[in-house]
Amino acid sequence: MAAPFKDPRTGIYYFRRVIPAALRPFFDGASSEYKRTLKTKDAAEARQLYPECAVVYEQKLAAARRSLASQQFRSARAMVDAYLDDVSEQQLQGMAQKLAALELGAFRYAHNLVDHDPGARYDFGSPPDRIALQNFGDRKAMLEAIPDFSPLPWLETLQRIAALTTFDPIDWAILMIAFDSGIELPIEKALYDAIGRAFLDRLCAACALKIDPGRLSILPSAIPFGTAPGPQYPLAPPQAAQTPSTSPAPTITRVFEDWATFQPRDPKLVDEWRTAIARFARLHNDPPVDIITASMVRNYRRTCAGLPARAGKAITTLPLLEQVEFAEAQGLKTLSPATVNKALSAIRVTLDHAVEELEVIGENVAKSVKSLAKASAEDARLPFEPQDLVKIFSADLPEKSGVSSSTFAWTLLLAPFTGCRLEELGKLRPGNVRTYDGIPYIAIELDRLRVREEQDGPAKRVKTASAKRDIPLHPILIEAGFLDLVAKRRDEDAEWLFPELDCGSAWKRDPVSGVIGVEKGPLILVF
């Protein structure tokens, strides 16, 4: 079992753990070990402090592994793209079709339905039982007979391969891609898996369903009963055929602007989603919403996932695909899955507006596109270490004209003891600090209706529905005199707990006049 290390010269105990060689570049200094002083010479105290350092070390290790996996996947995707540079979509579909045929053959061989099959050499996982296998084969043959649906069984095979514990069925492809990229055997497992995932992504993109509406026939809605027994129901009278509208569908940018002004929206959300819609329009030349396909949305998702994060103006003015190539070449940090998923939400909501309100399309194709999964459930934002907290709270308070040092001290002290956002602290009212059953607490909530109606200035909002909560006050805050501050504000009949803080604002376009003006928002901290 790991235990504190005692320095033989000083007698001070340390936390020491070896950093795996592959992860050292992601630790500051790229040292071979992670070492932190426990600041004690007492063995018992060192054992108590050791688990806290171990937790921080494991979090840093997990973050390094995520960074390495992301870096390797970008490299693997570049290798796969280079290897498949001259391969057409039809050829990629042929590879997927071959894998689907091998999977079916391997399952039949497992049930002794055939004496020999090439697919038997690969591990496709546990085969279905004989009855399910028969239905499986019949369904595959039926779908492959329909041009629009033929890629579906191939796509399902690719998804099952991606869920296997090994990439045995595509081992040949991974080795060829690695050889083409000059990588010597044996291939590191993490890179091997990354190449496999990138290869499957390219095949899945080629097998995405692309249904041609022109080949779909309209079946009669009612068929006469003929001589069948039972009551005879009259058929509905024939209706005049409706002439389809020839007016072009609006572009996705126009639909989004209509959504933004259809009813009051959060200005910050509108600005974020306008950026996401603008990227989609740049990637696909601002297409009318009736020609947008799920494949276009998936392409947008892949592109967003490769865009550099916090890029300068010189980079953001480049075409999106060039930005992706630049980020890969320079090894830049790319947009997080959470940011990409927000961009997908903008597409989904905009197309929903086109379906429900404008009625210019029949379905929202973006709903079939899955959001990106997070690499890990762990939070990449690591907590401050004790020595960092000492530096933060020992430093001089910031200075701002019109804001007292007391206000800065209280907001900075409340933040770590309540977990509140700075904006939430900045718009606290004295009435938000209450007592229940002898326990003082802070209520994070919307202004009551009466207050909102009587309020001349900005009214309070919460970021999300889950942001409304009650937070018990920590004893240290009470001991520091926070309740005395609240009582003083109540005696002054103050509207806000920290009245010195500036009022935030947001740009907003008037839906009637089209004039852009400044809309005052709730109180926020402006440093």
VEXDOTOR-720307 format. One record per residue (C-alpha): z, y, x. Coordinates in steps of 0.1 Angstrom, whole numbers. Layout:
c3->Z, c2->Y, c1->X
...
//
This chain:
c3->0, c2->0, c1->0
c3->-9, c2->35, c1->13
c3->21, c2->55, c1->25
c3->27, c2->89, c1->41
c3->19, c2->92, c1->78
c3->46, c2->106, c1->101
c3->34, c2->127, c1->130
c3->52, c2->113, c1->160
c3->53, c2->147, c1->177
c3->66, c2->169, c1->149
c3->81, c2->144, c1->125
c3->62, c2->160, c1->96
c3->47, c2->137, c1->70
c3->10, c2->139, c1->61
c3->-14, c2->124, c1->35
c3->-42, c2->107, c1->54
c3->-72, c2->88, c1->40
c3->-105, c2->78, c1->56
c3->-136, c2->94, c1->40
c3->-165, c2->70, c1->36
c3->-193, c2->79, c1->60
c3->-219, c2->86, c1->33
c3->-196, c2->111, c1->16
c3->-184, c2->131, c1->46
c3->-211, c2->158, c1->43
c3->-197, c2->167, c1->9
c3->-162, c2->174, c1->23
c3->-156, c2->206, c1->42
c3->-161, c2->201, c1->79
c3->-175, c2->166, c1->75
c3->-144, c2->151, c1->91
c3->-139, c2->114, c1->92
c3->-106, c2->116, c1->73
c3->-90, c2->137, c1->46
c3->-56, c2->150, c1->59
c3->-31, c2->173, c1->42
c3->4, c2->181, c1->53
c3->33, c2->172, c1->29
c3->54, c2->199, c1->46
c3->85, c2->178, c1->49
c3->103, c2->156, c1->74
c3->122, c2->137, c1->47
c3->107, c2->103, c1->40
c3->119, c2->101, c1->4
c3->105, c2->135, c1->-4
c3->72, c2->127, c1->12
c3->68, c2->96, c1->-9
c3->73, c2->117, c1->-40
c3->47, c2->143, c1->-29
c3->22, c2->116, c1->-18
c3->9, c2->106, c1->-53
c3->-1, c2->142, c1->-61
c3->-22, c2->144, c1->-30
c3->-37, c2->110, c1->-38
c3->-49, c2->123, c1->-72
c3->-66, c2->153, c1->-56
c3->-82, c2->131, c1->-29
c3->-96, c2->107, c1->-56
c3->-110, c2->137, c1->-76
c3->-127, c2->151, c1->-45
c3->-140, c2->116, c1->-37
c3->-154, c2->113, c1->-72
c3->-171, c2->147, c1->-70
c3->-186, c2->138, c1->-37
c3->-200, c2->105, c1->-51
c3->-216, c2->125, c1->-80
c3->-232, c2->149, c1->-56
c3->-245, c2->121, c1->-34
c3->-259, c2->103, c1->-65
c3->-276, c2->135, c1->-77
c3->-290, c2->141, c1->-42
c3->-303, c2->105, c1->-40
c3->-318, c2->106, c1->-74
c3->-338, c2->138, c1->-66
c3->-351, c2->121, c1->-34
c3->-359, c2->89, c1->-53
c3->-378, c2->109, c1->-80
c3->-399, c2->125, c1->-53
c3->-406, c2->91, c1->-37
c3->-417, c2->77, c1->-71
c3->-438, c2->107, c1->-79
c3->-456, c2->104, c1->-46
c3->-462, c2->67, c1->-50
c3->-475, c2->71, c1->-85
c3->-495, c2->102, c1->-78
c3->-529, c2->87, c1->-85
c3->-517, c2->63, c1->-112
c3->-529, c2->71, c1->-147
c3->-508, c2->69, c1->-179
c3->-528, c2->39, c1->-190
c3->-520, c2->21, c1->-158
c3->-483, c2->29, c1->-162
c3->-484, c2->15, c1->-197
c3->-501, c2->-16, c1->-183
c3->-471, c2->-21, c1->-159
c3->-447, c2->-18, c1->-188
c3->-468, c2->-42, c1->-209
c3->-467, c2->-67, c1->-181
c3->-429, c2->-64, c1->-179
c3->-426, c2->-70, c1->-217
c3->-448, c2->-101, c1->-214
c3->-427, c2->-114, c1->-185
c3->-395, c2->-108, c1->-205
c3->-408, c2->-128, c1->-235
c3->-420, c2->-156, c1->-212
c3->-386, c2->-157, c1->-194
c3->-368, c2->-160, c1->-228
c3->-392, c2->-188, c1->-240
c3->-387, c2->-207, c1->-207
c3->-349, c2->-204, c1->-211
c3->-352, c2->-223, c1->-245
c3->-376, c2->-249, c1->-230
c3->-404, c2->-237, c1->-252
c3->-428, c2->-236, c1->-223
c3->-430, c2->-257, c1->-191
c3->-436, c2->-228, c1->-168
c3->-438, c2->-190, c1->-170
c3->-440, c2->-163, c1->-143
c3->-412, c2->-144, c1->-160
c3->-388, c2->-172, c1->-153
c3->-383, c2->-160, c1->-117
c3->-367, c2->-128, c1->-129
c3->-333, c2->-122, c1->-145
c3->-338, c2->-103, c1->-178
c3->-303, c2->-110, c1->-191
c3->-291, c2->-134, c1->-218
c3->-320, c2->-145, c1->-240
c3->-316, c2->-143, c1->-279
c3->-312, c2->-176, c1->-298
c3->-342, c2->-195, c1->-309
c3->-345, c2->-180, c1->-344
c3->-340, c2->-145, c1->-331
c3->-365, c2->-152, c1->-303
c3->-392, c2->-162, c1->-329
c3->-386, c2->-129, c1->-348
c3->-387, c2->-111, c1->-315
c3->-421, c2->-125, c1->-305
c3->-435, c2->-120, c1->-340
c3->-424, c2->-83, c1->-341
c3->-438, c2->-77, c1->-306
c3->-472, c2->-91, c1->-316
c3->-473, c2->-71, c1->-348
c3->-464, c2->-38, c1->-331
c3->-489, c2->-43, c1->-303
c3->-516, c2->-48, c1->-329
c3->-511, c2->-12, c1->-341
c3->-524, c2->14, c1->-316
c3->-498, c2->40, c1->-324
c3->-469, c2->15, c1->-322
c3->-481, c2->-7, c1->-294
c3->-460, c2->10, c1->-266
c3->-427, c2->4, c1->-286
c3->-419, c2->-32, c1->-275
c3->-428, c2->-22, c1->-239
c3->-404, c2->8, c1->-241
c3->-376, c2->-14, c1->-255
c3->-381, c2->-38, c1->-226
c3->-378, c2->-9, c1->-201
c3->-346, c2->2, c1->-218
c3->-331, c2->-33, c1->-216
c3->-340, c2->-35, c1->-179
c3->-322, c2->-2, c1->-173
c3->-291, c2->-17, c1->-189
c3->-290, c2->-47, c1->-166
c3->-265, c2->-49, c1->-137
c3->-294, c2->-54, c1->-113
c3->-331, c2->-42, c1->-112
c3->-343, c2->-77, c1->-105
c3->-375, c2->-75, c1->-127
c3->-387, c2->-43, c1->-109
c3->-375, c2->-52, c1->-74
c3->-411, c2->-55, c1->-63
c3->-418, c2->-19, c1->-73
c3->-387, c2->-5, c1->-56
c3->-396, c2->-23, c1->-24
c3->-431, c2->-10, c1->-25
c3->-420, c2->26, c1->-32
c3->-394, c2->24, c1->-3
c3->-420, c2->10, c1->21
c3->-445, c2->37, c1->11
c3->-418, c2->64, c1->18
c3->-411, c2->49, c1->53
c3->-376, c2->35, c1->44
c3->-366, c2->5, c1->64
c3->-350, c2->-26, c1->50
c3->-323, c2->-32, c1->38
c3->-323, c2->-3, c1->14
c3->-289, c2->13, c1->7
c3->-278, c2->2, c1->-27
c3->-273, c2->37, c1->-41
c3->-308, c2->47, c1->-31
c3->-322, c2->14, c1->-43
c3->-307, c2->20, c1->-78
c3->-319, c2->56, c1->-78
c3->-355, c2->45, c1->-71
c3->-352, c2->19, c1->-99
c3->-340, c2->45, c1->-124
c3->-367, c2->70, c1->-114
c3->-394, c2->44, c1->-117
c3->-382, c2->33, c1->-151
c3->-381, c2->70, c1->-162
c3->-418, c2->73, c1->-153
c3->-427, c2->42, c1->-172
c3->-407, c2->52, c1->-202
c3->-424, c2->86, c1->-203
c3->-458, c2->69, c1->-203
c3->-447, c2->46, c1->-232
c3->-433, c2->74, c1->-254
c3->-447, c2->71, c1->-289
c3->-476, c2->94, c1->-297
c3->-486, c2->89, c1->-333
c3->-520, c2->103, c1->-344
c3->-516, c2->116, c1->-380
c3->-553, c2->113, c1->-385
c3->-552, c2->75, c1->-385
c3->-524, c2->73, c1->-411
c3->-538, c2->64, c1->-446
c3->-521, c2->75, c1->-478
c3->-512, c2->45, c1->-500
c3->-512, c2->48, c1->-538
c3->-477, c2->56, c1->-552
c3->-479, c2->32, c1->-581
c3->-496, c2->-1, c1->-587
c3->-502, c2->-15, c1->-623
c3->-480, c2->-44, c1->-632
c3->-509, c2->-64, c1->-646
c3->-499, c2->-96, c1->-665
c3->-465, c2->-99, c1->-648
c3->-437, c2->-106, c1->-673
c3->-412, c2->-79, c1->-682
c3->-415, c2->-44, c1->-697
c3->-446, c2->-24, c1->-691
c3->-439, c2->12, c1->-678
c3->-465, c2->38, c1->-681
c3->-479, c2->53, c1->-649
c3->-473, c2->89, c1->-642
c3->-502, c2->112, c1->-651
c3->-525, c2->119, c1->-622
c3->-518, c2->152, c1->-605
c3->-544, c2->176, c1->-591
c3->-549, c2->171, c1->-554
c3->-534, c2->199, c1->-534
c3->-556, c2->217, c1->-508
c3->-537, c2->217, c1->-475
c3->-529, c2->251, c1->-461
c3->-553, c2->263, c1->-435
c3->-530, c2->290, c1->-421
c3->-518, c2->282, c1->-385
c3->-482, c2->272, c1->-380
c3->-461, c2->298, c1->-361
c3->-453, c2->293, c1->-325
c3->-418, c2->281, c1->-314
c3->-410, c2->317, c1->-301
c3->-418, c2->332, c1->-335
c3->-397, c2->305, c1->-353
c3->-368, c2->312, c1->-330
c3->-369, c2->350, c1->-336
c3->-370, c2->343, c1->-373
c3->-339, c2->320, c1->-369
c3->-321, c2->347, c1->-349
c3->-325, c2->373, c1->-377
c3->-323, c2->349, c1->-407
c3->-285, c2->354, c1->-409
c3->-258, c2->369, c1->-386
c3->-256, c2->350, c1->-353
c3->-234, c2->353, c1->-322
c3->-253, c2->377, c1->-299
c3->-243, c2->358, c1->-268
c3->-256, c2->325, c1->-283
c3->-288, c2->341, c1->-293
c3->-294, c2->354, c1->-258
c3->-286, c2->320, c1->-242
c3->-309, c2->302, c1->-266
c3->-337, c2->328, c1->-263
c3->-338, c2->319, c1->-226
c3->-340, c2->282, c1->-234
c3->-369, c2->288, c1->-259
c3->-387, c2->311, c1->-234
c3->-386, c2->282, c1->-208
c3->-401, c2->258, c1->-234
c3->-428, c2->283, c1->-242
c3->-436, c2->288, c1->-205
c3->-438, c2->251, c1->-199
c3->-460, c2->243, c1->-229
c3->-478, c2->277, c1->-234
c3->-458, c2->287, c1->-265
c3->-471, c2->259, c1->-288
c3->-473, c2->261, c1->-326
c3->-444, c2->240, c1->-340
c3->-467, c2->216, c1->-358
c3->-481, c2->203, c1->-325
c3->-448, c2->198, c1->-307
c3->-441, c2->162, c1->-300
c3->-410, c2->143, c1->-288
c3->-428, c2->137, c1->-255
c3->-431, c2->174, c1->-250
c3->-393, c2->178, c1->-256
c3->-385, c2->150, c1->-231
c3->-408, c2->166, c1->-205
c3->-388, c2->199, c1->-211
c3->-356, c2->180, c1->-207
c3->-367, c2->165, c1->-173
c3->-380, c2->199, c1->-162
c3->-347, c2->217, c1->-171
c3->-327, c2->190, c1->-152
c3->-347, c2->198, c1->-121
c3->-344, c2->236, c1->-122
c3->-322, c2->253, c1->-96
c3->-289, c2->267, c1->-108
c3->-281, c2->303, c1->-102
c3->-315, c2->310, c1->-87
c3->-326, c2->345, c1->-75
c3->-353, c2->365, c1->-91
c3->-378, c2->355, c1->-64
c3->-374, c2->319, c1->-76
c3->-371, c2->324, c1->-114
c3->-404, c2->342, c1->-115
c3->-422, c2->311, c1->-102
c3->-437, c2->286, c1->-127
c3->-411, c2->262, c1->-139
c3->-427, c2->231, c1->-122
c3->-428, c2->251, c1->-89
c3->-391, c2->259, c1->-93
c3->-384, c2->222, c1->-97
c3->-404, c2->214, c1->-65
c3->-387, c2->242, c1->-46
c3->-352, c2->230, c1->-57
c3->-361, c2->194, c1->-46
c3->-375, c2->206, c1->-12
c3->-345, c2->228, c1->-4
c3->-319, c2->204, c1->-19
c3->-306, c2->231, c1->-42
c3->-280, c2->225, c1->-69
c3->-298, c2->220, c1->-102
c3->-287, c2->227, c1->-138
c3->-259, c2->206, c1->-150
c3->-263, c2->181, c1->-179
c3->-242, c2->204, c1->-201
c3->-266, c2->233, c1->-195
c3->-296, c2->211, c1->-201
c3->-281, c2->198, c1->-234
c3->-275, c2->234, c1->-246
c3->-312, c2->240, c1->-240
c3->-320, c2->209, c1->-260
c3->-298, c2->222, c1->-288
c3->-318, c2->254, c1->-289
c3->-350, c2->234, c1->-295
c3->-334, c2->212, c1->-321
c3->-320, c2->241, c1->-341
c3->-352, c2->261, c1->-339
c3->-373, c2->231, c1->-352
c3->-347, c2->225, c1->-379
c3->-353, c2->261, c1->-390
c3->-390, c2->254, c1->-391
c3->-383, c2->223, c1->-413
c3->-356, c2->236, c1->-437
c3->-363, c2->273, c1->-441
c3->-399, c2->280, c1->-431
c3->-412, c2->246, c1->-443
c3->-441, c2->247, c1->-418
c3->-434, c2->211, c1->-404
c3->-422, c2->179, c1->-421
c3->-398, c2->166, c1->-394
c3->-378, c2->177, c1->-364
c3->-392, c2->156, c1->-335
c3->-365, c2->169, c1->-311
c3->-338, c2->150, c1->-330
c3->-351, c2->117, c1->-315
c3->-346, c2->130, c1->-279
c3->-313, c2->121, c1->-265
c3->-290, c2->145, c1->-246
c3->-283, c2->139, c1->-209
c3->-253, c2->118, c1->-203
c3->-226, c2->132, c1->-180
c3->-224, c2->114, c1->-146
c3->-187, c2->109, c1->-151
c3->-159, c2->116, c1->-176
c3->-140, c2->133, c1->-148
c3->-140, c2->171, c1->-147
c3->-159, c2->184, c1->-117
c3->-138, c2->215, c1->-116
c3->-109, c2->204, c1->-95
c3->-74, c2->219, c1->-99
c3->-61, c2->243, c1->-73
c3->-39, c2->227, c1->-46
c3->-4, c2->240, c1->-42
c3->-12, c2->260, c1->-11
c3->-41, c2->277, c1->-30
c3->-19, c2->287, c1->-58
c3->5, c2->303, c1->-33
c3->-23, c2->323, c1->-18
c3->-35, c2->334, c1->-53
c3->-2, c2->346, c1->-66
c3->10, c2->361, c1->-33
c3->-21, c2->383, c1->-31
c3->-21, c2->420, c1->-41
c3->-30, c2->427, c1->-78
c3->-65, c2->440, c1->-85
c3->-69, c2->476, c1->-92
c3->-89, c2->492, c1->-121
c3->-88, c2->527, c1->-134
c3->-68, c2->529, c1->-166
c3->-53, c2->494, c1->-164
c3->-17, c2->491, c1->-151
c3->-5, c2->465, c1->-126
c3->18, c2->452, c1->-153
c3->-12, c2->442, c1->-175
c3->-29, c2->425, c1->-146
c3->3, c2->407, c1->-137
c3->9, c2->394, c1->-173
c3->-26, c2->382, c1->-179
c3->-28, c2->364, c1->-145
c3->6, c2->348, c1->-152
c3->-2, c2->338, c1->-188
c3->-35, c2->321, c1->-178
c3->-22, c2->291, c1->-159
c3->8, c2->286, c1->-182
c3->-12, c2->287, c1->-214
c3->-47, c2->275, c1->-205
c3->-61, c2->304, c1->-224
c3->-94, c2->321, c1->-215
c3->-90, c2->356, c1->-202
c3->-109, c2->369, c1->-233
c3->-84, c2->351, c1->-255
c3->-55, c2->368, c1->-237
c3->-72, c2->402, c1->-238
c3->-74, c2->401, c1->-276
c3->-39, c2->390, c1->-284
c3->-21, c2->410, c1->-310
c3->18, c2->412, c1->-311
c3->17, c2->393, c1->-343
c3->0, c2->363, c1->-325
c3->34, c2->356, c1->-308
c3->56, c2->338, c1->-333
c3->86, c2->314, c1->-335
c3->88, c2->281, c1->-354
c3->120, c2->261, c1->-356
c3->134, c2->281, c1->-326
c3->102, c2->275, c1->-305
c3->82, c2->306, c1->-295
c3->45, c2->301, c1->-294
c3->11, c2->319, c1->-291
c3->-13, c2->315, c1->-321
c3->-50, c2->316, c1->-310
c3->-67, c2->323, c1->-343
c3->-92, c2->345, c1->-362
c3->-80, c2->378, c1->-377
c3->-69, c2->373, c1->-413
c3->-93, c2->385, c1->-440
c3->-72, c2->415, c1->-448
c3->-71, c2->426, c1->-412
c3->-108, c2->422, c1->-408
c3->-115, c2->443, c1->-439
c3->-91, c2->471, c1->-429
c3->-101, c2->470, c1->-392
c3->-121, c2->500, c1->-381
c3->-128, c2->487, c1->-346
c3->-136, c2->452, c1->-334
c3->-123, c2->421, c1->-351
c3->-111, c2->390, c1->-333
c3->-132, c2->358, c1->-332
c3->-127, c2->324, c1->-316
c3->-153, c2->307, c1->-294
c3->-154, c2->274, c1->-314
c3->-135, c2->259, c1->-343
c3->-115, c2->238, c1->-319
c3->-104, c2->270, c1->-301
c3->-80, c2->278, c1->-329
c3->-46, c2->264, c1->-317
c3->-9, c2->270, c1->-312
c3->5, c2->271, c1->-276
c3->42, c2->269, c1->-270
c3->55, c2->294, c1->-245
c3->66, c2->279, c1->-211
c3->103, c2->286, c1->-202
c3->91, c2->305, c1->-171
c3->72, c2->330, c1->-193
c3->103, c2->335, c1->-214
c3->125, c2->339, c1->-184
c3->100, c2->364, c1->-169
c3->104, c2->386, c1->-200
c3->72, c2->380, c1->-220
c3->90, c2->381, c1->-253
c3->105, c2->415, c1->-243
c3->70, c2->428, c1->-238
c3->60, c2->415, c1->-273
c3->91, c2->432, c1->-288
c3->82, c2->465, c1->-271
c3->46, c2->464, c1->-285
c3->60, c2->457, c1->-320
c3->84, c2->486, c1->-317
c3->54, c2->508, c1->-306
c3->35, c2->495, c1->-337
c3->7, c2->487, c1->-312
c3->-24, c2->470, c1->-324
c3->-31, c2->450, c1->-293
c3->-7, c2->433, c1->-268
c3->-27, c2->447, c1->-239
c3->-42, c2->480, c1->-253
c3->-54, c2->492, c1->-219
c3->-82, c2->466, c1->-216
c3->-118, c2->476, c1->-223
c3->-137, c2->466, c1->-254
c3->-166, c2->443, c1->-247
c3->-201, c2->448, c1->-262
c3->-232, c2->429, c1->-268
c3->-269, c2->439, c1->-273
c3->-281, c2->432, c1->-308
c3->-314, c2->438, c1->-326
c3->-312, c2->453, c1->-361
c3->-331, c2->428, c1->-384
c3->-345, c2->456, c1->-406
c3->-354, c2->485, c1->-382
c3->-359, c2->463, c1->-351
c3->-339, c2->488, c1->-330
c3->-318, c2->474, c1->-302
c3->-283, c2->488, c1->-301
c3->-248, c2->480, c1->-288
c3->-225, c2->460, c1->-311
c3->-189, c2->463, c1->-302
c3->-171, c2->429, c1->-298
c3->-135, c2->418, c1->-295
c3->-112, c2->430, c1->-267
c3->-120, c2->412, c1->-234
c3->-109, c2->416, c1->-198
c3->-133, c2->436, c1->-177
c3->-125, c2->434, c1->-140
//
